[in-house]
Amino acid sequence: MPWRECSVMEEGLRFVARLLEGEGMSEVCRAFGISRKTGYKIFNRYQDEGLEALCDRSRR
């Protein structure tokens, strides 16, 4: 059975949902394979901008 592909927004939504359910930042970041610094950046953007913040961003 092949892996299910998901978008950046879907991953971000899953990440934020786990935090909103009360899981700790360290635990969620470990599960997603990202640093806590990146986790806080994603979560803070979500709090400031809502769902739009979870979309892919240009790096230019």
N, CA, C, O and CB atoms as a CASP TS submission, in Angstrom:
PFRMAT TS
TARGET T0000
AUTHOR 0000-0000-0000
METHOD Language model
MODEL 1
PARENT N/A
ATOM      1  N   MET     1       0.844  -1.173   0.000  1.00  0.00           N
ATOM      2  CA  MET     1       0.000   0.000   0.000  1.00  0.00           C
ATOM      3  C   MET     1       0.895   1.243   0.000  1.00  0.00           C
ATOM      4  O   MET     1       1.755   1.371   0.872  1.00  0.00           O
ATOM      5  CB  MET     1      -0.963  -0.006   1.224  1.00  0.00           C
ATOM      6  N   PRO     2       0.716   2.155  -0.948  1.00  0.00           N
ATOM      7  CA  PRO     2       1.590   3.334  -1.024  1.00  0.00           C
ATOM      8  C   PRO     2       1.284   4.341   0.085  1.00  0.00           C
ATOM      9  O   PRO     2       0.186   4.375   0.639  1.00  0.00           O
ATOM     10  CB  PRO     2       1.444   4.011  -2.390  1.00  0.00           C
ATOM     11  N   TRP     3       2.285   5.149   0.383  1.00  0.00           N
ATOM     12  CA  TRP     3       2.098   6.209   1.359  1.00  0.00           C
ATOM     13  C   TRP     3       1.141   7.241   0.798  1.00  0.00           C
ATOM     14  O   TRP     3       1.154   7.515  -0.402  1.00  0.00           O
ATOM     15  CB  TRP     3       3.443   6.858   1.738  1.00  0.00           C
ATOM     16  N   ARG     4       0.328   7.803   1.638  1.00  0.00           N
ATOM     17  CA  ARG     4      -0.593   8.848   1.224  1.00  0.00           C
ATOM     18  C   ARG     4       0.157  10.173   1.214  1.00  0.00           C
ATOM     19  O   ARG     4       0.768  10.559   2.211  1.00  0.00           O
ATOM     20  CB  ARG     4      -1.836   8.912   2.162  1.00  0.00           C
ATOM     21  N   GLU     5       0.107  10.857   0.094  1.00  0.00           N
ATOM     22  CA  GLU     5       0.747  12.163   0.019  1.00  0.00           C
ATOM     23  C   GLU     5      -0.165  13.200   0.654  1.00  0.00           C
ATOM     24  O   GLU     5      -1.389  13.104   0.564  1.00  0.00           O
ATOM     25  CB  GLU     5       1.075  12.543  -1.447  1.00  0.00           C
ATOM     26  N   CYS     6       0.433  14.180   1.289  1.00  0.00           N
ATOM     27  CA  CYS     6      -0.377  15.252   1.857  1.00  0.00           C
ATOM     28  C   CYS     6       0.316  16.578   1.602  1.00  0.00           C
ATOM     29  O   CYS     6       1.527  16.634   1.391  1.00  0.00           O
ATOM     30  CB  CYS     6      -0.612  15.034   3.376  1.00  0.00           C
ATOM     31  N   SER     7      -0.454  17.621   1.623  1.00  0.00           N
ATOM     32  CA  SER     7       0.086  18.944   1.347  1.00  0.00           C
ATOM     33  C   SER     7       0.746  19.522   2.597  1.00  0.00           C
ATOM     34  O   SER     7       0.588  19.011   3.706  1.00  0.00           O
ATOM     35  CB  SER     7      -1.021  19.884   0.840  1.00  0.00           C
ATOM     36  N   VAL     8       1.477  20.585   2.380  1.00  0.00           N
ATOM     37  CA  VAL     8       2.109  21.288   3.495  1.00  0.00           C
ATOM     38  C   VAL     8       1.038  21.796   4.451  1.00  0.00           C
ATOM     39  O   VAL     8       1.212  21.764   5.669  1.00  0.00           O
ATOM     40  CB  VAL     8       2.986  22.460   2.987  1.00  0.00           C
ATOM     41  N   MET     9      -0.069  22.263   3.886  1.00  0.00           N
ATOM     42  CA  MET     9      -1.145  22.787   4.728  1.00  0.00           C
ATOM     43  C   MET     9      -1.758  21.684   5.593  1.00  0.00           C
ATOM     44  O   MET     9      -2.059  21.919   6.763  1.00  0.00           O
ATOM     45  CB  MET     9      -2.229  23.438   3.860  1.00  0.00           C
ATOM     46  N   GLU    10      -1.945  20.497   5.038  1.00  0.00           N
ATOM     47  CA  GLU    10      -2.499  19.382   5.814  1.00  0.00           C
ATOM     48  C   GLU    10      -1.576  19.006   6.969  1.00  0.00           C
ATOM     49  O   GLU    10      -2.032  18.755   8.084  1.00  0.00           O
ATOM     50  CB  GLU    10      -2.733  18.161   4.908  1.00  0.00           C
ATOM     51  N   GLU    11      -0.271  18.971   6.690  1.00  0.00           N
ATOM     52  CA  GLU    11       0.697  18.659   7.753  1.00  0.00           C
ATOM     53  C   GLU    11       0.655  19.722   8.839  1.00  0.00           C
ATOM     54  O   GLU    11       0.651  19.408  10.029  1.00  0.00           O
ATOM     55  CB  GLU    11       2.124  18.544   7.177  1.00  0.00           C
ATOM     56  N   GLY    12       0.625  20.989   8.420  1.00  0.00           N
ATOM     57  CA  GLY    12       0.565  22.083   9.383  1.00  0.00           C
ATOM     58  C   GLY    12      -0.693  22.031  10.225  1.00  0.00           C
ATOM     59  O   GLY    12      -0.663  22.298  11.426  1.00  0.00           O
ATOM     60  N   LEU    13      -1.794  21.687   9.588  1.00  0.00           N
ATOM     61  CA  LEU    13      -3.066  21.590  10.297  1.00  0.00           C
ATOM     62  C   LEU    13      -3.031  20.475  11.335  1.00  0.00           C
ATOM     63  O   LEU    13      -3.527  20.639  12.450  1.00  0.00           O
ATOM     64  CB  LEU    13      -4.211  21.355   9.309  1.00  0.00           C
ATOM     65  N   ARG    14      -2.448  19.349  10.965  1.00  0.00           N
ATOM     66  CA  ARG    14      -2.306  18.244  11.931  1.00  0.00           C
ATOM     67  C   ARG    14      -1.415  18.649  13.101  1.00  0.00           C
ATOM     68  O   ARG    14      -1.702  18.333  14.256  1.00  0.00           O
ATOM     69  CB  ARG    14      -1.725  16.993  11.239  1.00  0.00           C
ATOM     70  N   PHE    15      -0.328  19.355  12.784  1.00  0.00           N
ATOM     71  CA  PHE    15       0.607  19.826  13.801  1.00  0.00           C
ATOM     72  C   PHE    15      -0.105  20.749  14.792  1.00  0.00           C
ATOM     73  O   PHE    15      -0.034  20.543  16.003  1.00  0.00           O
ATOM     74  CB  PHE    15       1.797  20.557  13.144  1.00  0.00           C
ATOM     75  N   VAL    16      -0.788  21.762  14.270  1.00  0.00           N
ATOM     76  CA  VAL    16      -1.482  22.739  15.112  1.00  0.00           C
ATOM     77  C   VAL    16      -2.597  22.070  15.911  1.00  0.00           C
ATOM     78  O   VAL    16      -2.793  22.391  17.084  1.00  0.00           O
ATOM     79  CB  VAL    16      -2.057  23.879  14.253  1.00  0.00           C
ATOM     80  N   ALA    17      -3.322  21.154  15.296  1.00  0.00           N
ATOM     81  CA  ALA    17      -4.424  20.470  15.986  1.00  0.00           C
ATOM     82  C   ALA    17      -3.920  19.732  17.220  1.00  0.00           C
ATOM     83  O   ALA    17      -4.563  19.757  18.269  1.00  0.00           O
ATOM     84  CB  ALA    17      -5.128  19.486  15.035  1.00  0.00           C
ATOM     85  N   ARG    18      -2.778  19.080  17.093  1.00  0.00           N
ATOM     86  CA  ARG    18      -2.233  18.347  18.247  1.00  0.00           C
ATOM     87  C   ARG    18      -1.859  19.299  19.372  1.00  0.00           C
ATOM     88  O   ARG    18      -2.051  18.985  20.547  1.00  0.00           O
ATOM     89  CB  ARG    18      -1.004  17.523  17.831  1.00  0.00           C
ATOM     90  N   LEU    19      -1.326  20.461  19.016  1.00  0.00           N
ATOM     91  CA  LEU    19      -0.989  21.449  20.045  1.00  0.00           C
ATOM     92  C   LEU    19      -2.252  21.987  20.710  1.00  0.00           C
ATOM     93  O   LEU    19      -2.293  22.151  21.929  1.00  0.00           O
ATOM     94  CB  LEU    19      -0.175  22.608  19.437  1.00  0.00           C
ATOM     95  N   LEU    20      -3.271  22.258  19.917  1.00  0.00           N
ATOM     96  CA  LEU    20      -4.521  22.789  20.464  1.00  0.00           C
ATOM     97  C   LEU    20      -5.240  21.764  21.341  1.00  0.00           C
ATOM     98  O   LEU    20      -6.024  22.135  22.215  1.00  0.00           O
ATOM     99  CB  LEU    20      -5.440  23.235  19.333  1.00  0.00           C
ATOM    100  N   GLU    21      -4.975  20.476  21.109  1.00  0.00           N
ATOM    101  CA  GLU    21      -5.563  19.420  21.937  1.00  0.00           C
ATOM    102  C   GLU    21      -4.836  19.272  23.269  1.00  0.00           C
ATOM    103  O   GLU    21      -5.285  18.534  24.146  1.00  0.00           O
ATOM    104  CB  GLU    21      -5.542  18.093  21.189  1.00  0.00           C
ATOM    105  N   GLY    22      -3.712  19.974  23.420  1.00  0.00           N
ATOM    106  CA  GLY    22      -3.031  19.975  24.702  1.00  0.00           C
ATOM    107  C   GLY    22      -1.708  19.229  24.753  1.00  0.00           C
ATOM    108  O   GLY    22      -1.078  19.169  25.809  1.00  0.00           O
ATOM    109  N   GLU    23      -1.274  18.657  23.631  1.00  0.00           N
ATOM    110  CA  GLU    23       0.033  17.981  23.629  1.00  0.00           C
ATOM    111  C   GLU    23       1.136  19.022  23.750  1.00  0.00           C
ATOM    112  O   GLU    23       0.965  20.168  23.335  1.00  0.00           O
ATOM    113  CB  GLU    23       0.226  17.127  22.334  1.00  0.00           C
ATOM    114  N   GLY    24       2.247  18.627  24.308  1.00  0.00           N
ATOM    115  CA  GLY    24       3.363  19.535  24.487  1.00  0.00           C
ATOM    116  C   GLY    24       4.114  19.790  23.189  1.00  0.00           C
ATOM    117  O   GLY    24       4.156  18.940  22.300  1.00  0.00           O
ATOM    118  N   MET    25       4.705  20.971  23.097  1.00  0.00           N
ATOM    119  CA  MET    25       5.431  21.362  21.882  1.00  0.00           C
ATOM    120  C   MET    25       6.571  20.388  21.589  1.00  0.00           C
ATOM    121  O   MET    25       6.751  19.986  20.439  1.00  0.00           O
ATOM    122  CB  MET    25       5.984  22.793  22.022  1.00  0.00           C
ATOM    123  N   SER    26       7.337  20.005  22.597  1.00  0.00           N
ATOM    124  CA  SER    26       8.468  19.101  22.376  1.00  0.00           C
ATOM    125  C   SER    26       8.013  17.767  21.803  1.00  0.00           C
ATOM    126  O   SER    26       8.621  17.243  20.870  1.00  0.00           O
ATOM    127  CB  SER    26       9.227  18.872  23.680  1.00  0.00           C
ATOM    128  N   GLU    27       6.945  17.224  22.364  1.00  0.00           N
ATOM    129  CA  GLU    27       6.432  15.928  21.923  1.00  0.00           C
ATOM    130  C   GLU    27       5.931  15.988  20.476  1.00  0.00           C
ATOM    131  O   GLU    27       6.216  15.096  19.677  1.00  0.00           O
ATOM    132  CB  GLU    27       5.303  15.464  22.851  1.00  0.00           C
ATOM    133  N   VAL    28       5.189  17.036  20.150  1.00  0.00           N
ATOM    134  CA  VAL    28       4.636  17.169  18.798  1.00  0.00           C
ATOM    135  C   VAL    28       5.759  17.402  17.788  1.00  0.00           C
ATOM    136  O   VAL    28       5.751  16.813  16.707  1.00  0.00           O
ATOM    137  CB  VAL    28       3.609  18.329  18.738  1.00  0.00           C
ATOM    138  N   CYS    29       6.711  18.245  18.127  1.00  0.00           N
ATOM    139  CA  CYS    29       7.834  18.505  17.218  1.00  0.00           C
ATOM    140  C   CYS    29       8.631  17.230  16.968  1.00  0.00           C
ATOM    141  O   CYS    29       9.047  16.970  15.839  1.00  0.00           O
ATOM    142  CB  CYS    29       8.754  19.600  17.792  1.00  0.00           C
ATOM    143  N   ARG    30       8.844  16.443  17.999  1.00  0.00           N
ATOM    144  CA  ARG    30       9.561  15.176  17.848  1.00  0.00           C
ATOM    145  C   ARG    30       8.805  14.258  16.889  1.00  0.00           C
ATOM    146  O   ARG    30       9.416  13.619  16.032  1.00  0.00           O
ATOM    147  CB  ARG    30       9.748  14.486  19.222  1.00  0.00           C
ATOM    148  N   ALA    31       7.485  14.191  17.029  1.00  0.00           N
ATOM    149  CA  ALA    31       6.661  13.332  16.174  1.00  0.00           C
ATOM    150  C   ALA    31       6.709  13.775  14.711  1.00  0.00           C
ATOM    151  O   ALA    31       6.624  12.940  13.810  1.00  0.00           O
ATOM    152  CB  ALA    31       5.214  13.330  16.668  1.00  0.00           C
ATOM    153  N   PHE    32       6.842  15.070  14.471  1.00  0.00           N
ATOM    154  CA  PHE    32       6.871  15.593  13.109  1.00  0.00           C
ATOM    155  C   PHE    32       8.295  15.734  12.568  1.00  0.00           C
ATOM    156  O   PHE    32       8.485  16.059  11.396  1.00  0.00           O
ATOM    157  CB  PHE    32       6.171  16.937  13.059  1.00  0.00           C
ATOM    158  N   GLY    33       9.283  15.492  13.408  1.00  0.00           N
ATOM    159  CA  GLY    33      10.671  15.554  12.971  1.00  0.00           C
ATOM    160  C   GLY    33      11.165  16.961  12.693  1.00  0.00           C
ATOM    161  O   GLY    33      11.961  17.175  11.778  1.00  0.00           O
ATOM    162  N   ILE    34      10.692  17.928  13.483  1.00  0.00           N
ATOM    163  CA  ILE    34      11.131  19.314  13.314  1.00  0.00           C
ATOM    164  C   ILE    34      11.659  19.836  14.641  1.00  0.00           C
ATOM    165  O   ILE    34      11.401  19.259  15.698  1.00  0.00           O
ATOM    166  CB  ILE    34       9.971  20.210  12.793  1.00  0.00           C
ATOM    167  N   SER    35      12.404  20.939  14.572  1.00  0.00           N
ATOM    168  CA  SER    35      12.936  21.538  15.794  1.00  0.00           C
ATOM    169  C   SER    35      11.829  22.297  16.523  1.00  0.00           C
ATOM    170  O   SER    35      10.814  22.658  15.928  1.00  0.00           O
ATOM    171  CB  SER    35      14.122  22.483  15.473  1.00  0.00           C
ATOM    172  N   ARG    36      12.037  22.530  17.804  1.00  0.00           N
ATOM    173  CA  ARG    36      11.057  23.315  18.565  1.00  0.00           C
ATOM    174  C   ARG    36      10.987  24.735  18.030  1.00  0.00           C
ATOM    175  O   ARG    36       9.917  25.343  18.020  1.00  0.00           O
ATOM    176  CB  ARG    36      11.413  23.329  20.066  1.00  0.00           C
ATOM    177  N   LYS    37      12.119  25.268  17.585  1.00  0.00           N
ATOM    178  CA  LYS    37      12.142  26.621  17.016  1.00  0.00           C
ATOM    179  C   LYS    37      11.195  26.705  15.821  1.00  0.00           C
ATOM    180  O   LYS    37      10.422  27.656  15.702  1.00  0.00           O
ATOM    181  CB  LYS    37      13.582  27.014  16.590  1.00  0.00           C
ATOM    182  N   THR    38      11.256  25.713  14.940  1.00  0.00           N
ATOM    183  CA  THR    38      10.365  25.673  13.780  1.00  0.00           C
ATOM    184  C   THR    38       8.922  25.472  14.225  1.00  0.00           C
ATOM    185  O   THR    38       8.010  26.088  13.673  1.00  0.00           O
ATOM    186  CB  THR    38      10.785  24.553  12.811  1.00  0.00           C
ATOM    187  N   GLY    39       8.710  24.621  15.211  1.00  0.00           N
ATOM    188  CA  GLY    39       7.368  24.383  15.728  1.00  0.00           C
ATOM    189  C   GLY    39       6.730  25.654  16.265  1.00  0.00           C
ATOM    190  O   GLY    39       5.564  25.937  15.989  1.00  0.00           O
ATOM    191  N   TYR    40       7.494  26.414  17.030  1.00  0.00           N
ATOM    192  CA  TYR    40       6.963  27.668  17.561  1.00  0.00           C
ATOM    193  C   TYR    40       6.697  28.668  16.436  1.00  0.00           C
ATOM    194  O   TYR    40       5.729  29.426  16.493  1.00  0.00           O
ATOM    195  CB  TYR    40       7.937  28.270  18.586  1.00  0.00           C
ATOM    196  N   LYS    41       7.551  28.670  15.418  1.00  0.00           N
ATOM    197  CA  LYS    41       7.341  29.576  14.287  1.00  0.00           C
ATOM    198  C   LYS    41       6.023  29.250  13.582  1.00  0.00           C
ATOM    199  O   LYS    41       5.245  30.151  13.270  1.00  0.00           O
ATOM    200  CB  LYS    41       8.521  29.483  13.288  1.00  0.00           C
ATOM    201  N   ILE    42       5.773  27.961  13.333  1.00  0.00           N
ATOM    202  CA  ILE    42       4.526  27.537  12.683  1.00  0.00           C
ATOM    203  C   ILE    42       3.322  27.901  13.552  1.00  0.00           C
ATOM    204  O   ILE    42       2.341  28.456  13.057  1.00  0.00           O
ATOM    205  CB  ILE    42       4.546  26.012  12.405  1.00  0.00           C
ATOM    206  N   PHE    43       3.398  27.589  14.836  1.00  0.00           N
ATOM    207  CA  PHE    43       2.265  27.827  15.727  1.00  0.00           C
ATOM    208  C   PHE    43       1.984  29.318  15.899  1.00  0.00           C
ATOM    209  O   PHE    43       0.826  29.735  15.901  1.00  0.00           O
ATOM    210  CB  PHE    43       2.523  27.187  17.087  1.00  0.00           C
ATOM    211  N   ASN    44       3.036  30.120  16.043  1.00  0.00           N
ATOM    212  CA  ASN    44       2.844  31.566  16.195  1.00  0.00           C
ATOM    213  C   ASN    44       2.257  32.183  14.929  1.00  0.00           C
ATOM    214  O   ASN    44       1.405  33.069  15.007  1.00  0.00           O
ATOM    215  CB  ASN    44       4.174  32.248  16.539  1.00  0.00           C
ATOM    216  N   ARG    45       2.707  31.718  13.761  1.00  0.00           N
ATOM    217  CA  ARG    45       2.120  32.202  12.506  1.00  0.00           C
ATOM    218  C   ARG    45       0.644  31.844  12.439  1.00  0.00           C
ATOM    219  O   ARG    45      -0.180  32.656  12.017  1.00  0.00           O
ATOM    220  CB  ARG    45       2.866  31.614  11.289  1.00  0.00           C
ATOM    221  N   TYR    46       0.311  30.628  12.856  1.00  0.00           N
ATOM    222  CA  TYR    46      -1.091  30.202  12.855  1.00  0.00           C
ATOM    223  C   TYR    46      -1.920  31.106  13.770  1.00  0.00           C
ATOM    224  O   TYR    46      -3.020  31.519  13.403  1.00  0.00           O
ATOM    225  CB  TYR    46      -1.213  28.723  13.304  1.00  0.00           C
ATOM    226  N   GLN    47      -1.403  31.408  14.941  1.00  0.00           N
ATOM    227  CA  GLN    47      -2.138  32.261  15.879  1.00  0.00           C
ATOM    228  C   GLN    47      -2.324  33.674  15.319  1.00  0.00           C
ATOM    229  O   GLN    47      -3.365  34.293  15.540  1.00  0.00           O
ATOM    230  CB  GLN    47      -1.405  32.322  17.229  1.00  0.00           C
ATOM    231  N   ASP    48      -1.330  34.184  14.601  1.00  0.00           N
ATOM    232  CA  ASP    48      -1.395  35.540  14.048  1.00  0.00           C
ATOM    233  C   ASP    48      -2.242  35.626  12.782  1.00  0.00           C
ATOM    234  O   ASP    48      -2.990  36.586  12.596  1.00  0.00           O
ATOM    235  CB  ASP    48      -0.001  36.038  13.753  1.00  0.00           C
ATOM    236  N   GLU    49      -2.123  34.610  11.900  1.00  0.00           N
ATOM    237  CA  GLU    49      -2.709  34.710  10.563  1.00  0.00           C
ATOM    238  C   GLU    49      -3.802  33.690  10.271  1.00  0.00           C
ATOM    239  O   GLU    49      -4.444  33.771   9.223  1.00  0.00           O
ATOM    240  CB  GLU    49      -1.638  34.566   9.549  1.00  0.00           C
ATOM    241  N   GLY    50      -4.031  32.741  11.158  1.00  0.00           N
ATOM    242  CA  GLY    50      -5.047  31.722  10.912  1.00  0.00           C
ATOM    243  C   GLY    50      -4.582  30.680   9.908  1.00  0.00           C
ATOM    244  O   GLY    50      -3.383  30.443   9.761  1.00  0.00           O
ATOM    245  N   LEU    51      -5.536  30.055   9.213  1.00  0.00           N
ATOM    246  CA  LEU    51      -5.221  28.959   8.288  1.00  0.00           C
ATOM    247  C   LEU    51      -4.316  29.385   7.136  1.00  0.00           C
ATOM    248  O   LEU    51      -3.555  28.569   6.617  1.00  0.00           O
ATOM    249  CB  LEU    51      -6.496  28.381   7.729  1.00  0.00           C
ATOM    250  N   GLU    52      -4.388  30.642   6.734  1.00  0.00           N
ATOM    251  CA  GLU    52      -3.538  31.139   5.639  1.00  0.00           C
ATOM    252  C   GLU    52      -2.052  30.919   5.949  1.00  0.00           C
ATOM    253  O   GLU    52      -1.249  30.710   5.040  1.00  0.00           O
ATOM    254  CB  GLU    52      -3.807  32.642   5.390  1.00  0.00           C
ATOM    255  N   ALA    53      -1.703  30.966   7.211  1.00  0.00           N
ATOM    256  CA  ALA    53      -0.305  30.824   7.620  1.00  0.00           C
ATOM    257  C   ALA    53       0.231  29.424   7.366  1.00  0.00           C
ATOM    258  O   ALA    53       1.446  29.230   7.330  1.00  0.00           O
ATOM    259  CB  ALA    53      -0.156  31.167   9.085  1.00  0.00           C
ATOM    260  N   LEU    54      -0.654  28.438   7.189  1.00  0.00           N
ATOM    261  CA  LEU    54      -0.215  27.056   7.018  1.00  0.00           C
ATOM    262  C   LEU    54       0.076  26.710   5.563  1.00  0.00           C
ATOM    263  O   LEU    54       0.568  25.620   5.273  1.00  0.00           O
ATOM    264  CB  LEU    54      -1.261  26.115   7.563  1.00  0.00           C
ATOM    265  N   CYS    55      -0.222  27.626   4.646  1.00  0.00           N
ATOM    266  CA  CYS    55       0.062  27.394   3.226  1.00  0.00           C
ATOM    267  C   CYS    55       1.558  27.529   2.971  1.00  0.00           C
ATOM    268  O   CYS    55       2.283  28.148   3.750  1.00  0.00           O
ATOM    269  CB  CYS    55      -0.731  28.385   2.332  1.00  0.00           C
ATOM    270  N   ASP    56       2.003  26.940   1.870  1.00  0.00           N
ATOM    271  CA  ASP    56       3.395  27.080   1.461  1.00  0.00           C
ATOM    272  C   ASP    56       3.728  28.552   1.270  1.00  0.00           C
ATOM    273  O   ASP    56       2.911  29.313   0.752  1.00  0.00           O
ATOM    274  CB  ASP    56       3.670  26.288   0.163  1.00  0.00           C
ATOM    275  N   ARG    57       4.919  28.954   1.685  1.00  0.00           N
ATOM    276  CA  ARG    57       5.358  30.339   1.526  1.00  0.00           C
ATOM    277  C   ARG    57       6.538  30.402   0.576  1.00  0.00           C
ATOM    278  O   ARG    57       7.359  29.487   0.510  1.00  0.00           O
ATOM    279  CB  ARG    57       5.731  30.958   2.887  1.00  0.00           C
ATOM    280  N   SER    58       6.604  31.490  -0.150  1.00  0.00           N
ATOM    281  CA  SER    58       7.756  31.727  -1.011  1.00  0.00           C
ATOM    282  C   SER    58       8.961  32.008  -0.122  1.00  0.00           C
ATOM    283  O   SER    58       8.834  32.673   0.907  1.00  0.00           O
ATOM    284  CB  SER    58       7.494  32.911  -2.004  1.00  0.00           C
ATOM    285  N   ARG    59      10.105  31.517  -0.505  1.00  0.00           N
ATOM    286  CA  ARG    59      11.318  31.734   0.294  1.00  0.00           C
ATOM    287  C   ARG    59      12.196  32.816  -0.326  1.00  0.00           C
ATOM    288  O   ARG    59      13.351  32.984   0.067  1.00  0.00           O
ATOM    289  CB  ARG    59      12.114  30.427   0.429  1.00  0.00           C
ATOM    290  N   ARG    60      11.664  33.530  -1.270  1.00  0.00           N
ATOM    291  CA  ARG    60      12.435  34.581  -1.944  1.00  0.00           C
ATOM    292  C   ARG    60      12.264  35.901  -1.276  1.00  0.00           C
ATOM    293  O   ARG    60      12.843  36.895  -1.714  1.00  0.00           O
ATOM    294  CB  ARG    60      12.037  34.697  -3.388  1.00  0.00           C
TER
END
